[in-house]
Amino acid sequence: MGLNLPDPLPLLARTQARRLRVPLLVAVVSFFAAGALQLWCWVEGWYHLLIGLPDPVCKGVRQWLLMYLLALTMAPFMYVVAVPVVLYYAIYGGPLVASESAACWKKAPDLRVFILNIQKRSLWTVIAMLLLTLSLMVLRYRVSSLRRMWDSSGPALETVINSIVEAPAVTVEPGTECAICLETDAADGSSWKALPCHHAFHEDCLLHWLRCGRRCPLCRLDLVQALLPTESGNATAAPADAAPHAPDTASSANVQLGQMAGESDTPAV
C-alpha cells in the first residue's frame, strides 16, 4: 500500500510564507509614510503660495515654490521625471533661504520654516522610498521562492512518492554512496530505490527529498513529467478529471519504475 500523503505546503515553504510579513509591513508603512510626508508638503505649500505669501517682496520664493509644487503635483503621474525635479527644488531651498532678502522672511516667517522643513521631509521621504524598494526586492525574491515550492508540491508529486514506495528495490554495488545523505548504508537499513534517470538513493532519503521538491537530486530530472506524462498533459485541459485518473497514473508510474528496476541491478549513480 502506498504512502498516503496529504498535500500540505512544505515546512520550508510555510517558513518562507511567514517571513513575507516583515518586508510586506515595511513596504506598506514606507509607502504611506512617503506619501503622507509629500502630501503634507503639497497642502502646506499651496496654502503659503495662495494665501500666506507676500508679493512682490518674495518674488523669487514664489517662483521657486510654484515650480516645486507643480513638480510635486505631477509626481504620481510622471514619477521618473517629476521626482528628481522635486528633490532638486527641495535641495535648492536651503540656498534660497540664505539668499532671499530679510524683508521677505520678516513678512512671512512661517514660510522660511516651511522651506527648511521641506528639506527634512524630503530626506525622510528618500529614506522611506529606499526602504520600500528594498522591501519589494526581498518580497519578490521570497515570493518566487515560495512559488517554486508550491510548484514542487501537489497531488501529482504525491502519486510519484507513492509509486516510488511501491516500486521494487534495486541492488547497488558495495560501497555505493547515497548522494542525499552521503552514506553508503542507511542507519535504519533502508533499501535503495532508483529513478527513471537510473540514479539510486536510499528510500527514506529519497522520500524526504521529494517532499520538498520534484526533481532528481543529481540530474534535476522532473519526476512528475518523467513518471506521469499523461497526467501532466491533461492537467490544464481537464483538471476536474485528475482525481478519477489518479489510480491509473499511479499504476503507470509503478510500471515504469518496475521496468527500470528490472533492466539492471546496478544502476549508475
Secondary structure, DSSP 8 states (H G I E B T S, - for coil): ----------HHHHHHHHTTHHHHHHHHHHHHHHHHHHHHHHHHHHHHHHTS--TTTTHHHHHHHHHHHHHHHHTTTSHHHHHHHHHHHHHHHHHHHHHS-HHHHHH-HHHHHHHHHHHHHHHHHHHHHHHHHHHHHHHHHHHHHHHHHHHT-SHHHHHHHHHHHHS--B---TT---TTT--SS-TT---EEE-TTS-EEEHHHHHHHHTT-SB-TTT--BHHHHH-HHHHHHTTT-GGGTTTTHHHHHHHHHHHHHHHHHH-SS---
